[in-house]
Amino acid sequence: MEDFNRITIDPEVCLGQPIIRGMRITVSTILKQIANGMTHKEILESYPELEEEDITQSLQYAVWLSSQQAKQIPLKSAVNG
């Protein structure tokens, strides 16, 4: 597993979702902001307690997680529908 030193999981915080540095800001919140077109600068302005590395590591975590899940979840072929 990668070294995600800014991402924590605590069952007592945000229902055990991955969060940034113990704060109540979930990785998914950051990813949703990016997916909706917000820039890193806009995210940092909206959440001043975040740092650039928090955003970068959230993206790295999403990449790692999707590559791990891809090994476990069969997807339908685009060719065969």
Z-matrix of the N, CA and C atoms (Angstrom, degrees):
N
C 1 1.453
C 2 1.518 1 109.33
N 3 1.298 2 114.71 1 146.94
C 4 1.462 3 121.26 2 177.46
C 5 1.529 4 110.05 3 -65.47
N 6 1.318 5 115.65 4 163.66
C 7 1.459 6 121.02 5 176.81
C 8 1.525 7 108.70 6 -93.06
N 9 1.312 8 116.19 7 92.38
C 10 1.457 9 121.49 8 178.30
C 11 1.525 10 108.19 9 -97.64
N 12 1.308 11 115.95 10 80.69
C 13 1.459 12 120.84 11 -174.04
C 14 1.522 13 113.92 12 -77.89
N 15 1.320 14 118.58 13 -7.48
C 16 1.456 15 121.96 14 178.44
C 17 1.521 16 112.11 15 -104.18
N 18 1.311 17 116.90 16 -7.61
C 19 1.456 18 121.31 17 -176.90
C 20 1.517 19 108.92 18 -108.99
N 21 1.329 20 115.17 19 128.13
C 22 1.454 21 120.43 20 179.41
C 23 1.530 22 109.29 21 -126.02
N 24 1.317 23 114.24 22 156.54
C 25 1.460 24 120.87 23 175.15
C 26 1.516 25 106.66 24 -129.36
N 27 1.316 26 115.23 25 120.95
C 28 1.455 27 121.75 26 -179.33
C 29 1.524 28 106.99 27 -133.96
N 30 1.327 29 118.09 28 117.95
C 31 1.462 30 120.50 29 -178.17
C 32 1.533 31 113.33 30 -56.77
N 33 1.318 32 116.81 31 -21.27
C 34 1.469 33 121.38 32 -178.58
C 35 1.529 34 112.99 33 -87.38
N 36 1.327 35 117.51 34 -6.89
C 37 1.463 36 120.85 35 -177.23
C 38 1.525 37 109.31 36 -123.22
N 39 1.306 38 116.43 37 125.65
C 40 1.471 39 123.01 38 177.44
C 41 1.527 40 112.57 39 51.76
N 42 1.325 41 115.28 40 40.62
C 43 1.471 42 122.17 41 176.75
C 44 1.525 43 113.22 42 56.80
N 45 1.315 44 116.77 43 28.81
C 46 1.459 45 120.93 44 176.81
C 47 1.518 46 114.96 45 80.34
N 48 1.319 47 117.74 46 10.36
C 49 1.454 48 120.16 47 176.22
C 50 1.530 49 109.45 48 -71.38
N 51 1.321 50 118.07 49 151.96
C 52 1.467 51 119.98 50 175.53
C 53 1.533 52 109.70 51 -62.09
N 54 1.320 53 115.21 52 130.06
C 55 1.463 54 121.43 53 -178.69
C 56 1.524 55 110.30 54 -126.42
N 57 1.312 56 115.32 55 164.74
C 58 1.462 57 121.93 56 -179.45
C 59 1.522 58 110.33 57 -91.24
N 60 1.313 59 115.64 58 120.39
C 61 1.467 60 124.60 59 172.40
C 62 1.527 61 113.76 60 44.93
N 63 1.324 62 117.17 61 39.41
C 64 1.453 63 120.70 62 177.04
C 65 1.515 64 114.67 63 77.05
N 66 1.322 65 117.34 64 -2.36
C 67 1.462 66 120.85 65 178.27
C 68 1.519 67 108.97 66 -80.12
N 69 1.269 68 117.36 67 168.98
C 70 1.461 69 121.98 68 178.40
C 71 1.536 70 110.78 69 -90.74
N 72 1.296 71 115.36 70 41.32
C 73 1.468 72 121.93 71 173.53
C 74 1.519 73 105.96 72 -115.14
N 75 1.324 74 115.71 73 114.69
C 76 1.457 75 119.42 74 -176.51
C 77 1.526 76 111.35 75 -82.76
N 78 1.306 77 113.68 76 155.04
C 79 1.463 78 119.98 77 174.63
C 80 1.527 79 108.73 78 -59.39
N 81 1.322 80 116.82 79 -39.85
C 82 1.461 81 119.54 80 -179.02
C 83 1.523 82 112.10 81 -63.97
N 84 1.315 83 118.14 82 -31.94
C 85 1.470 84 120.68 83 175.89
C 86 1.521 85 109.93 84 -61.20
N 87 1.309 86 116.52 85 -46.15
C 88 1.459 87 121.10 86 179.58
C 89 1.524 88 110.34 87 -63.90
N 90 1.325 89 117.07 88 -44.87
C 91 1.464 90 120.68 89 -178.74
C 92 1.524 91 111.43 90 -64.46
N 93 1.321 92 117.34 91 -38.11
C 94 1.467 93 120.62 92 177.45
C 95 1.522 94 110.91 93 -64.05
N 96 1.317 95 116.34 94 -39.50
C 97 1.471 96 120.02 95 178.54
C 98 1.529 97 110.30 96 -60.88
N 99 1.323 98 115.97 97 -45.34
C 100 1.464 99 120.95 98 179.29
C 101 1.527 100 110.13 99 -64.62
N 102 1.330 101 116.36 100 -44.54
C 103 1.462 102 120.77 101 -179.70
C 104 1.528 103 111.98 102 -61.39
N 105 1.322 104 116.63 103 -28.54
C 106 1.459 105 120.84 104 178.75
C 107 1.518 106 112.94 105 -90.13
N 108 1.319 107 116.45 106 10.55
C 109 1.462 108 120.34 107 171.72
C 110 1.511 109 116.95 108 94.31
N 111 1.319 110 117.77 109 5.14
C 112 1.469 111 118.91 110 178.15
C 113 1.521 112 110.06 111 -72.75
N 114 1.310 113 115.98 112 142.94
C 115 1.453 114 120.85 113 175.66
C 116 1.529 115 109.08 114 -83.41
N 117 1.314 116 115.16 115 165.17
C 118 1.472 117 119.17 116 176.34
C 119 1.525 118 109.47 117 -57.67
N 120 1.311 119 116.50 118 -41.91
C 121 1.468 120 120.96 119 -179.18
C 122 1.530 121 110.75 120 -60.26
N 123 1.323 122 116.99 121 -43.26
C 124 1.466 123 120.47 122 179.99
C 125 1.531 124 111.23 123 -65.89
N 126 1.312 125 116.70 124 -38.59
C 127 1.465 126 120.24 125 178.20
C 128 1.519 127 109.99 126 -65.03
N 129 1.317 128 116.72 127 -44.53
C 130 1.463 129 120.65 128 179.85
C 131 1.528 130 111.56 129 -64.61
N 132 1.325 131 116.88 130 -32.45
C 133 1.466 132 119.90 131 175.99
C 134 1.524 133 111.12 132 -71.31
N 135 1.329 134 117.20 133 -35.66
C 136 1.465 135 121.44 134 179.83
C 137 1.525 136 112.27 135 -74.74
N 138 1.314 137 115.65 136 -30.60
C 139 1.470 138 122.28 137 -179.40
C 140 1.524 139 108.67 138 -128.03
N 141 1.331 140 117.31 139 79.22
C 142 1.473 141 120.17 140 -174.16
C 143 1.521 142 115.06 141 -61.07
N 144 1.328 143 117.65 142 -17.65
C 145 1.463 144 120.08 143 178.81
C 146 1.526 145 112.05 144 -78.00
N 147 1.328 146 117.22 145 -13.49
C 148 1.463 147 121.15 146 177.44
C 149 1.520 148 111.01 147 -79.63
N 150 1.316 149 114.65 148 158.88
C 151 1.457 150 122.50 149 174.62
C 152 1.522 151 108.23 150 -124.17
N 153 1.303 152 116.69 151 158.51
C 154 1.461 153 121.97 152 -179.03
C 155 1.527 154 111.46 153 -51.90
N 156 1.307 155 117.34 154 -41.78
C 157 1.466 156 121.26 155 -179.17
C 158 1.528 157 111.88 156 -62.78
N 159 1.333 158 117.51 157 -28.68
C 160 1.462 159 120.46 158 176.64
C 161 1.530 160 110.61 159 -63.68
N 162 1.312 161 116.37 160 -41.36
C 163 1.458 162 121.11 161 178.92
C 164 1.522 163 110.15 162 -68.21
N 165 1.315 164 116.21 163 -46.03
C 166 1.466 165 120.55 164 179.38
C 167 1.522 166 110.79 165 -58.98
N 168 1.321 167 116.62 166 -45.47
C 169 1.451 168 119.44 167 -177.92
C 170 1.529 169 111.80 168 -69.64
N 171 1.315 170 118.14 169 -30.65
C 172 1.466 171 121.16 170 174.55
C 173 1.522 172 110.49 171 -62.26
N 174 1.315 173 116.35 172 -42.78
C 175 1.466 174 120.49 173 177.21
C 176 1.523 175 111.10 174 -65.53
N 177 1.316 176 116.75 175 -42.87
C 178 1.464 177 120.46 176 178.26
C 179 1.523 178 110.96 177 -62.72
N 180 1.319 179 116.67 178 -38.78
C 181 1.459 180 121.41 179 178.30
C 182 1.533 181 110.34 180 -64.09
N 183 1.321 182 116.72 181 -42.60
C 184 1.467 183 120.89 182 178.85
C 185 1.524 184 110.78 183 -62.46
N 186 1.314 185 117.08 184 -40.82
C 187 1.462 186 120.68 185 177.70
C 188 1.525 187 110.09 186 -64.31
N 189 1.328 188 116.31 187 -46.96
C 190 1.467 189 120.20 188 179.44
C 191 1.528 190 110.60 189 -60.92
N 192 1.324 191 116.64 190 -46.58
C 193 1.454 192 120.78 191 -177.84
C 194 1.528 193 111.15 192 -63.14
N 195 1.312 194 117.44 193 -42.46
C 196 1.466 195 119.57 194 -179.19
C 197 1.526 196 110.95 195 -67.16
N 198 1.316 197 117.98 196 -34.27
C 199 1.465 198 119.43 197 178.47
C 200 1.522 199 110.67 198 -71.51
N 201 1.319 200 118.09 199 -33.29
C 202 1.465 201 121.63 200 176.52
C 203 1.519 202 110.55 201 -70.23
N 204 1.315 203 116.90 202 -43.79
C 205 1.459 204 121.15 203 -179.36
C 206 1.522 205 111.56 204 -67.95
N 207 1.318 206 116.56 205 -33.46
C 208 1.466 207 120.09 206 -179.56
C 209 1.519 208 110.83 207 -61.73
N 210 1.303 209 117.28 208 -27.17
C 211 1.457 210 121.17 209 178.87
C 212 1.529 211 111.61 210 -75.75
N 213 1.323 212 116.60 211 -20.46
C 214 1.455 213 120.56 212 -172.12
C 215 1.526 214 114.01 213 -108.30
N 216 1.319 215 118.18 214 -22.72
C 217 1.451 216 121.27 215 -173.41
C 218 1.524 217 110.04 216 -113.31
N 219 1.327 218 118.34 217 112.81
C 220 1.456 219 119.54 218 178.36
C 221 1.540 220 110.01 219 -70.68
N 222 1.293 221 116.33 220 135.68
C 223 1.449 222 122.26 221 177.84
C 224 1.521 223 109.51 222 -109.69
N 225 1.310 224 116.13 223 152.12
C 226 1.452 225 120.10 224 176.34
C 227 1.515 226 109.19 225 -68.68
N 228 1.290 227 115.60 226 143.74
C 229 1.443 228 120.73 227 177.34
C 230 1.518 229 109.64 228 -72.10
N 231 1.314 230 117.47 229 138.60
C 232 1.451 231 121.50 230 176.79
C 233 1.522 232 110.84 231 -65.89
N 234 1.318 233 116.51 232 -28.39
C 235 1.460 234 121.19 233 -179.60
C 236 1.511 235 111.07 234 -76.51
N 237 1.331 236 117.12 235 -41.48
C 238 1.464 237 121.06 236 -175.86
C 239 1.521 238 113.60 237 -94.91
N 240 1.345 239 116.63 238 -3.78
C 241 1.465 240 120.43 239 178.24
C 242 1.471 241 112.30 240 71.52
